[in-house]
Amino acid sequence: MATHNIKLGNIDVSRLETDEDFRREAKRLLPSALEQVGTVAGEEAWNAMRKAFRGSTIKMSDSASEKRKFIQESAREYRQTADAKTKREIEAVIIEKLRQMRHTS
């Protein structure tokens, strides 16, 4: 899972004081983070399929729009189907990133 690349954007971390504040903010950011992880997974899947079909009689589309559509659909599906354990793990990563942002601000 490529959670280390999650980008949180501009967040006013100065208002995050309690553990509950951090958890609430992580829950708010979770859908976007799931989409980001799903995008990375979609890109990796696209590249793996391209590699698997290289030299095969089955050809994959080289269309940039097909690739983008595949990756977007993968991201959306990942966000919608992530299990509770995955969501908790990503929330924990978000909380850690928020704490680091708070510490360095």
N, C-alpha and C positions, 0 to 999 in steps of 0.2 A: 504494500500500500504506500503510495507516494504522498504521505501526509506532511513530510518535511517541507514541501514546496507550497503549502497552502498560504495564500496571500489574504490578509485580513483587511487591507485597505486602511483608510484614515479613521482611527477610532480614538475618541477622547478617553484614554485609559485613566486619566486623573480622577474620573468619577467612579472608578471601580475600587471599592475599598474592602468589602467583605467577600467571603467565599461565595456567598449567594449572588453577589453582583457579578463575579466572574462566571459563575455557572449560567446565570440568566443571559449574559452577553454571548457566551459560547453557544447556547441554544438558539439565539437569534441568528448567529453566523453559520450555524450548522448546514442549512440547505445550500448555501453558496459553497461551503467547503466540500460538501458531498459532490456537488457538481464539478468542482475543480479536480477532485480525485477521480471522478468518473471520466473526465476529459482525458486525463493522463492514461487511464486504463484503456480508453477507446483508441487513443493514438498508438499505444503499445499493441493492442489487438490488431489494428489496421496494419501496422508494420510487420507483425508476425504472420498475418495472412499473406501479405505481399511476398514475404520471404518464402513461405510454405508453397506458394503457387508458382514461384519463379522456376522456369524451365518446364512447367506443367502444360498440358494441353488446355487447361482451364485458365482463362485470363481474367485478371481483375481490372476494373476500370482505373484509368490514370487520371480521371476527372477530379479536379480540386473540389468541385461542388459535391461530388459523391463522397469523397473523403470527409469533408466538413459535415455533411449530413450524417454519415456513419458515426463520427465522433460526437456530434451533438446528441444523437439518439442514445448512444452509449452512456453519455453523461447523465441524461435525463433518466434513463432506466436505472442507473446506479443509484441516483438520488432517491428514486421512488422505491427501490427494492432493498436498500441497505438494511441489514438486520440490526437489532438492538445493540449487540456487542460491538459492531463496527461503528455505530453512532456514538456509543460511549467512548470508544478509543479515539475517535476524531474529536469529540468534545474535549477529551483530556489534552490532546495536542493543542487545540485552540486555547484552552485555559493556560497552558504552559506558555504559549506564544504571547498571550495577553499579559501574563505576569512578567515575562521578559521585557515586553514593551513598557510596562509600568516601571520596571526597575531602571530602564535606561532613559526614561523621560524626566 
